[in-house]
Every structure is written in C-alpha cells, then in structure tokens.
Amino acid sequence: MIRLLIVMTVLCGSSLVLSAQDTIKATSLPGAQEAEQFYNSGTLKFNNKQFADAMLDFNKAIEFKPDFEKAYFNRGLTKIELLLAKSAIQDFNKSIELNPAADYTYFYRGMAKNSLGDKEGAGADFDQAARMNAQNDKAYYQSGVLKFEKSDYTGAIELFDKAIQINQKEAYYFNDRGSAKRMLNDYDGAIADYQKALQINPGLAFVYNNLGSARKEKGDLKGAVESYTSAINMKTDYYIAFNNRGAAKLQLGDLDGAISDFNRAIQLKNDYAFAYVNRAAVRYKLRDYKGAAEDCDKAIQLNSNYADAYLSRGIAKEMLRDSSACDDFRKAADLGIEVARNYVNDCEN
C-alpha cells in the first residue's frame, strides 16, 4: 500500500507591523533641539519606509543626545527592518539601560533575538514584557509561537488564549491557536478558530489551506476540497494548497483531479518532493508502476532521506518484479517506517 504524505502549513509568523514612536517637541537643553529635529525626521522617514535614511537621522539624534532613549529604540526598530538584528539588540540593550520600565523594548529585543535563532533569549524577553505589561497581547502570542515550535501545543494554546482575551481582532492569533488545536486532534476547535480568523480577515489564503487540512483530518473531504479551492482562488501559485487538494481528491477517488493538482504543484515548484510522492500514489492506483517509481526517484533525488519515497518506490518496483525493491524496503525501515519491516521480512523469507 502506498503511504501518502500530506503537507499542511502552519503559519506561526508574526503579523506585527513595526511603527516608530511618536515625534516629540523640542526642549531648550544644549543639543536637544537638534537631536529632536533629527529624531522627528527619522521617525517620519521610518513610517514612510525610508529605513536607510531614517537610521542616518537617528544616528545624528544620538550624536547630539547620547542618552536619547527613544532614538535608540527607534534605531533598533529601523535595524530590524534593515535585517541588522545583532546591531538592533545593542540598541535595545541601551534603550533598556536608559528606561528599564519599557516593556515594548523587551518585546522587540525578543523579536530580534528570535530572528537570530536565540529562542531561549527571545522567550525570556517575551515573558518579561508580559510580566511588565499584562495587556501586551503580542508578547503572549510570540511566547505561544515558541511553545508551538517546541511541540508544547497545550502550553501554546494557553498563551494564545491570553492574547485573544486581550485582543480579539487579530486573525493570526486565532489561526495559530487553531493549528495548535489541530495538532492535539481537536478538529472542531481548530475549524472554529480558522473560521474566526477568516471572519476577521477573509483575505488570508493560508487560513483556508489550514481549514481544509482540519476538515480533511476530520473526514470532511468535500469540505476540505472546497477550502483548498478557496485558498487557490485567492493565491493561484499556492503549490501547497494544490498538493493538499490533490490528496483530498485522491481519497475521494477523483484520480484525474488528484493527478491534475499534483501536476500543478510540481509545475509551480519542481523541487517539491512531497508532490512527487503523492503523484506516485495516483499512478500506482492507475497501475502505472513505472511512472510511480520514477516519481519516487525524483523525490529521493531531492531528499535522500525521504522514507516514504523509498517505501513507495519499493512497492512500485515489487509490482514491476524489480529485485531492488528489497533495498528500498530496507532503507525505509532504517529511516523509521515500521510497516517497511514487514516487506523486509518477506524479502528474507
């Protein structure tokens, strides 16, 4: 039996839009007027997405006023936009030194650390931001994302709950809570959250894709196809949704529709190994064993440790009376697929 691997997307990225702090009024202190003029100019340029020019202005503001906390913070935000996360952290450190009570600085320092892969440091900063400001929904959300990434789905849901209690208008919060529920097999809860996310923002194609996956796992294959179709209508190059819709159609017995979707996924992304293995499943059902083996060949070329591809190719080869099928079964078993051991035993008997 061909083992079908279906890819599902879980979007746990931030939906945050950085915005510089407000402009301020000039004071009469030495150098303060010039510093504040450059600060206000930098803030305006930041908000107009002129990030390189904004950073030059914040540099000048800090030259005139070395203890200008807001300028350090805004320059840190600017550096994040310019993908200078390490340097941004330095600015946030200085901002915290000058104003230890600023929860928002801990939050954005956490964002910079997260972008560098420092998950532990990011989590500590998000937690600190939430302790300092219990209404910081973004901090709870980002902490939830980190829990999700560690496969602590229950912990993630608790944090997403807190974010949603504070802010019920953020579609990403509902989407990601839905994805955590889906990982815990709470498909009804996941579907409800995805639908809520779409009520808030109907333009999110990935949420339709996730809704389709939850419906598919619940057994509502027709509903899944409808949701994947909505995602594709919204984003015509959405190769993951084509792949997922093809998998649902395959389970519905629509072989022509399934292979058409897998073909489209591969056209859009010719190194998409999952779609090759899924197309192999259709070709196997069509008794095109040679085509199924060739699709698995391609998947293995793309990912030499793709266990499902070895198992599927072994089964196709067995139908072709190709003795190397046993080698594929052994490789699949070595990569952790238990059912492959049954085929290995048959080879050795």
C-alpha positions in Angstrom: 0.0 0.0 0.0 1.4 3.4 -0.9 2.0 5.6 2.1 0.7 9.1 1.4 2.4 12.0 2.9 0.4 15.2 3.0 1.9 18.5 3.8 0.0 21.0 5.8 1.0 24.6 6.6 1.0 26.1 10.0 1.7 29.8 10.0 3.2 30.9 13.2 4.9 34.0 11.9 4.3 37.4 13.3 1.7 39.7 11.9 3.3 42.7 13.6 3.9 45.9 11.8 6.7 47.9 13.3 6.0 51.6 13.9 8.4 54.2 15.3 7.5 56.1 18.4 5.7 59.5 18.0 7.5 62.7 17.2 8.3 64.9 20.2 8.6 68.6 21.0 11.9 70.3 21.2 13.4 71.4 24.5 15.9 74.2 25.3 18.7 71.9 26.6 22.1 72.1 24.8 21.9 69.9 21.7 18.4 68.8 22.5 16.8 70.8 19.7 19.0 69.4 17.0 18.6 65.9 18.5 14.9 66.1 18.5 14.7 67.5 15.0 16.7 64.6 13.7 14.6 62.2 15.8 11.4 63.6 14.3 12.8 63.5 10.8 13.9 59.9 11.3 10.5 58.9 12.7 8.8 60.3 9.6 11.2 58.6 7.3 10.7 55.3 9.1 7.0 55.5 8.8 7.4 56.2 5.1 9.6 53.0 4.9 12.8 55.1 4.1 14.8 52.9 6.5 18.3 53.7 5.5 17.7 57.5 5.6 15.8 57.1 8.9 18.8 55.3 10.5 21.1 58.2 9.5 18.8 60.6 11.2 18.6 58.5 14.4 22.4 58.3 14.3 22.5 62.1 14.3 20.0 62.4 17.1 22.1 60.1 19.3 25.3 62.1 18.5 23.6 65.2 19.8 22.0 63.5 22.7 23.8 60.3 23.8 21.1 59.4 26.4 18.2 59.7 23.9 16.3 56.5 24.8 13.6 56.8 22.2 16.2 57.3 19.5 18.0 54.1 20.5 14.6 52.3 20.4 13.6 53.6 17.0 17.0 53.0 15.6 16.7 49.4 16.9 13.4 49.0 15.0 15.0 50.5 11.9 17.8 48.0 12.1 15.3 45.1 12.3 13.8 46.4 9.1 17.3 46.5 7.5 18.0 42.9 8.7 20.6 44.1 11.2 19.3 42.2 14.2 22.6 41.9 16.1 23.1 45.6 16.0 19.4 46.2 16.8 19.8 44.2 20.0 22.6 46.5 21.1 20.3 49.5 20.6 17.5 47.8 22.6 20.0 47.0 25.3 20.9 50.7 25.6 17.2 51.6 25.5 16.5 49.3 28.4 19.5 50.7 30.3 18.1 54.2 30.0 14.4 53.1 30.6 14.2 49.7 32.3 10.4 50.1 32.6 9.7 49.9 28.8 8.0 46.6 28.2 7.9 47.2 24.5 11.7 47.3 24.3 11.9 43.9 25.8 9.4 42.7 23.3 11.2 43.9 20.3 14.5 42.8 21.6 12.9 39.4 21.8 11.8 39.7 18.2 15.4 40.5 17.2 16.8 37.5 19.2 14.2 35.2 17.7 15.2 36.2 14.2 18.7 35.2 15.0 17.6 31.8 16.3 18.1 32.6 20.0 14.8 31.1 21.1 15.6 30.9 24.8 16.6 34.6 24.9 13.6 35.6 22.9 11.3 33.7 25.2 12.8 35.3 28.3 12.2 38.8 26.7 8.6 38.0 25.7 7.9 36.7 29.2 9.5 39.8 30.8 7.4 42.1 28.5 4.2 40.3 29.6 5.2 40.5 33.3 5.7 44.2 32.9 2.5 44.8 31.0 -0.3 42.2 31.4 -2.1 43.8 28.4 0.8 43.1 26.0 -1.1 40.6 23.7 1.8 40.4 21.3 4.2 39.1 24.0 1.7 36.3 24.9 1.3 35.5 21.2 5.0 35.3 20.5 5.6 33.2 23.6 2.9 30.9 22.3 4.6 30.6 18.9 7.8 29.5 20.7 5.8 26.9 22.7 4.3 25.6 19.4 7.7 25.3 17.9 8.7 23.1 20.8 5.6 20.9 20.2 4.1 22.1 23.5 0.7 22.6 22.0 -1.2 22.8 25.3 1.1 25.5 26.5 0.8 27.3 23.2 -3.0 27.3 23.4 -2.9 28.8 26.9 -0.7 31.7 25.7 -2.8 32.2 22.6 -5.9 32.3 24.8 -4.3 35.1 26.8 -3.5 37.0 23.7 -7.0 36.6 22.4 -8.6 37.7 25.7 -6.8 41.0 25.3 -7.2 41.4 21.5 -9.9 39.6 19.6 -9.3 41.3 16.3 -6.0 39.6 15.3 -6.6 36.8 12.8 -3.1 35.3 13.3 -3.9 34.6 17.0 -7.0 32.5 16.0 -5.2 30.8 13.1 -2.2 29.7 15.3 -4.4 28.6 18.1 -6.4 26.6 15.6 -3.2 25.0 14.4 -2.2 24.0 17.9 -5.7 22.5 18.5 -5.3 20.6 15.2 -2.0 19.1 16.5 -3.9 17.9 19.5 -6.6 16.3 17.2 -9.2 18.9 18.3 -10.5 19.3 14.8 -13.8 21.0 15.8 -11.9 23.5 17.8 -9.4 24.1 15.0 -12.1 24.6 12.5 -13.9 27.1 14.7 -10.7 29.1 15.2 -9.8 29.1 11.4 -13.3 30.3 10.6 -13.0 33.1 13.2 -9.7 34.1 11.7 -11.4 34.3 8.3 -14.2 36.4 9.7 -11.6 38.9 10.9 -9.5 38.8 7.7 -11.1 36.9 4.7 -8.0 37.6 2.6 -5.7 35.0 4.2 -5.2 32.1 1.8 -3.1 30.1 4.2 -6.0 30.0 6.7 -8.2 28.5 4.0 -5.5 25.9 3.5 -5.3 25.1 7.2 -9.1 25.0 7.4 -9.0 22.4 4.5 -6.5 20.3 6.4 -8.6 20.3 9.6 -11.7 19.3 7.6 -9.8 16.6 5.8 -8.5 15.2 9.1 -12.0 15.2 10.5 -13.1 13.2 7.5 -15.0 16.0 5.6 -13.2 15.5 2.3 -15.6 17.5 0.2 -15.4 20.4 2.7 -11.6 20.1 2.6 -11.6 20.4 -1.2 -13.8 23.5 -1.0 -11.4 25.1 1.5 -8.3 24.3 -0.6 -10.1 25.7 -3.7 -10.8 28.9 -1.8 -7.1 29.2 -1.0 -6.1 28.5 -4.6 -8.6 31.0 -6.0 -7.1 33.6 -3.7 -3.5 32.6 -4.4 -3.1 31.0 -7.8 0.5 29.9 -7.2 -0.2 28.2 -3.9 1.5 24.9 -4.6 1.0 23.6 -1.1 -2.8 24.0 -1.4 -2.7 22.3 -4.8 -0.9 19.4 -3.2 -3.3 19.2 -0.3 -6.3 19.4 -2.6 -4.9 16.6 -4.7 -4.5 14.4 -1.6 -8.2 15.1 -0.6 -9.3 14.3 -4.2 -7.3 11.1 -4.1 -9.1 10.0 -1.0 -12.4 10.8 -2.7 -11.5 8.6 -5.6 -11.1 11.5 -8.1 -7.9 10.2 -9.6 -7.9 12.6 -12.6 -8.5 15.6 -10.4 -5.8 14.4 -8.0 -3.1 14.0 -10.6 -4.0 17.3 -12.2 -3.5 19.0 -8.8 -0.2 17.2 -8.2 1.0 18.2 -11.7 0.2 21.8 -11.0 2.0 21.7 -7.6 5.1 20.4 -9.4 4.8 22.9 -12.2 4.8 25.7 -9.6 7.6 24.1 -7.6 9.6 21.5 -9.4 11.7 20.6 -6.3 8.6 19.8 -4.2 9.3 16.3 -3.1 6.0 15.7 -1.4 4.0 16.3 -4.6 6.1 13.7 -6.4 5.4 11.0 -3.8 1.7 11.9 -3.8 1.5 11.8 -7.6 3.2 8.4 -7.4 0.3 7.2 -5.2 -2.1 8.2 -8.0 0.0 6.5 -10.7 0.1 3.4 -8.6 -3.7 3.3 -8.4 -3.7 3.8 -12.2 -1.3 0.8 -12.4 1.4 3.0 -13.9 4.0 1.4 -11.7 6.9 2.6 -13.9 5.6 6.2 -13.5 5.1 5.8 -9.8 8.7 4.5 -9.4 10.0 7.5 -11.5 8.2 10.0 -9.3 9.7 8.4 -6.2 13.1 8.5 -7.9 12.7 12.3 -8.3 11.6 12.7 -4.6 14.6 10.7 -3.4 16.9 12.8 -5.6 15.5 15.9 -3.8 15.7 14.3 -0.4 17.9 11.3 0.1 16.3 10.5 3.5 12.7 10.6 2.4 11.5 7.4 4.0 8.0 7.4 2.4 9.6 7.7 -1.0 11.7 4.6 -0.5 8.7 2.6 0.7 6.5 3.8 -2.2 9.3 3.1 -4.7 9.8 -0.3 -3.2 6.1 -1.2 -3.6 6.1 0.1 -7.2 9.3 -1.9 -8.0 7.7 -5.0 -6.5 4.9 -4.7 -9.0 7.5 -4.4 -11.7 9.2 -7.5 -10.5 12.3 -5.4 -9.8 14.5 -7.2 -7.2 15.9 -3.9 -5.9 12.6 -3.3 -4.2 14.0 -5.1 -1.2 16.8 -2.5 -0.9 14.2 0.3 -0.8 12.2 -1.5 1.9 15.4 -1.9 4.0 16.2 1.8 3.5 12.6 2.8 4.5 12.9 0.6 7.6 16.2 2.1 8.5 14.6 5.5 8.3 12.0 4.5 10.8 8.9 3.3 8.9 7.7 0.3 10.8 5.5 -1.1 8.1 8.5 -1.4 5.9 9.9 -4.1 8.2 7.1 -6.4 7.1 8.2 -6.1 3.5 11.8 -6.7 4.6 10.7 -9.9 6.3 9.0 -11.0 3.1 12.2 -10.4 1.2 14.2 -12.5 3.6 11.8 -15.4 3.7 
